[in-house]
Amino acid sequence: MNWLPDDFEHPLREDLPTGHHLRPIRGQDVGIDYPAMMGSRERLWAKYGQAWGRPAETTTYEAEREDSSATPRRSSATRRSTTPS
């Protein structure tokens, strides 16, 4: 499912007025990403599962780390991590 133009280039960092910033998610974020994703898995699957095929019930911590590290299109264009600056 493409919702961004093919030539869209995401920012590498976007500072927010709250003192937080947005950035592409990375493999090292798996410690906070995996529990959040799997804790919301049923809701995420109901909304995105058919189009994205994820998050699967069998997704492992290691698979999510590899996916966040090795899939720049998905991790940078469709997922964001909000962290303090």
C-alpha positions, 0 to 999 in steps of 0.5 A: 500500500503506497500512501507516499509519492515514490520520490518522497524523501523523509527527514532524518530528524524532526525536532518538536516544540516539546523537546522530543524529536522524530527520527526513523526507527532503528534496530537498536530501538527493538527494546521499546518497539517490540513490546509496544508492537506486540502489545497492540498486535491485534489492533494493528493487525485489524487495521494494517495486517491485510495490506502489510502482512504484519505484525504477525502473531509469530513475530520474534524479538530478533525478527523485529530487530532485523526488520527495523535494521534492514528495511529502510523503506518501511522503517523510515517512511512508515514508522517513527520513534519519538524520543527526547532530544 
